[in-house]
Amino acid sequence: MMGMVKEFKEFAMRGNVMDLAIGIIIGAAFSAIVTSAVNDLFMPLVGKVVGDVDFSNLYVPLSDSVPSGLALEEARKLGAVFAWGNFVTVLLNFLIIAFIIFLIVKGMNRLMRKKAKAPDVPPAPTKEEVLLTEIRDALRATPVR
């Protein structure tokens, strides 16, 4: 049992696992920001342009027990609904997140290309290497008897 705990601790403290955990936490926070931006900023503007429409409450009742005009949550309690407005909102969330990820990956690729283009300048020779080169050249210049 102690061996398994030690092995799990080594696994959990690896750099890749910690990076993944941090990525998931930041991703969840980022998702909340994008959801808020879509629900609170973009969709009200789109609804206003279309004609004072609240996309989050647009649906088609699929059951006779669901009267039209109810809020989506109330309609769902009464029966099946085709919530296409909610789908449009979720789709917009996805498109925004995908576009931002595209921009991040594009920026990372640009940085990697710049890094790859930078020529590798070999380090200057040390004093010992310079001295040994001078000795070698002097020995070559001296005729052998």
N, C-alpha and C positions, 0 to 999 in steps of 0.2 A: 504494500500500500504506500509506504514512504517513497519507494522508487517511482511510483506513478505520479505522486505529488511533485517530486523533484523534476521529473520529466515534463510534466505540465507547466511548471514554473519556468523551465528553460524555454519551452515552446512559446509561452505567453510573453516572455520578455525579449524575444527576438525582435529585431528592428522591423522586419516586414509586417509582423502581426500588429505592432504598435502603430506603424504607418497606416495600416488598413483600418484600425480602430479610429484613429484620428480622422481619416478620410470619411468614414461613415458618420461620425459625429458632425463634422463640418457639412457634409452632404445633407443631413437631416435639417440642420439649421438653414442651409441655403434653400432647401425645398420649401421651408416655411416662409422664407422671404419672397420667393417667387410666387407661391400660392397667394400670399397677401397682395403682391403687386398685381397679379391677374384679377383676383376677386375684388380688390378695393380700388384699383386705379384703372386698369385697362377695360375690364368688362363694363363698368358703369359708363365709360366714355363710348364704347361701342354701342351699348344700349341706348344712350342718348342720341347718337348719330342715326341709329335705326328707327328711333321713335319712342323714347322712354320705355324701353323693354328691359326687364330684369331677366337676364339669361339663366340665372340659377333656378328660376321657377318655370322655365318653359318645358312642357312635357305634353305627351299625348296620352290620355287615359286608355288603358287596355282592358279595363273592367267597367261594367255598367254601374258598379257601386261607387265609382270615383266621379264626382261632379267636376266640371271644369271651373277654373277660377280659384281653386284652392292653392295654397302654398305647396311646394313639392313635398316637403316632409309630411304634411297632413294628408296629401293625396297618397303617398306611399303607405301610410297606415291603413288606408281604406281598401287598397287593392294594387294591382299591377299598373305601372305607368312606364311609358317610353320617354325617359328623361334626356332628351336630346340637347337641351340647353346646358345641363350639367356636363354632358359629354364634350360639348364645344369648349367649356371652361377648362376641363381637364386636358383636352387636346392643346389648348393654348398654353397651359402650364408646361406641357411636354415640349412644345416647340421652343419656348423661351429657354428652358433648361438645356435643350439640345443645342441651340444656337450659342449659348454662353459656353458650353463645353467645347463646341467647335472653335470658338475664339481662343479659349485657353490652350487647346491642343495646337492650334495654328501658331500662337505665340511661342509655345514651347519648341515646336519644330523650327521656328525662325532662330531661336536662341541656340539650338543644337547645331544648325547649319553655320551660324556665325562662329561657334566654338570649333567646328570642324574645319572651317576655312582658315582659321588662325594658324600660321605656320609654326611648326615646332622648332624653336631655335635651340640648337644644342648648347648645353652649358659651356661656358668658357673653360679652357683647360686649367687645371690647378698649377700651382707653382712647380710642383714635383714633375708633372707631365711636361711642362715647358722646359725645365732643366734636363729631363731625360731626352727630349727631342733634340735639344742643342748638343748634348753629348753624342747621341746617335749620329747626327749630321757631321759633327767634328770627326768622329771615328771613320765615317764614310769618306771624308775628304782626305784623311791621312793615308798615304800610300802604304801598302802592306809590304814588308820586307821578307 
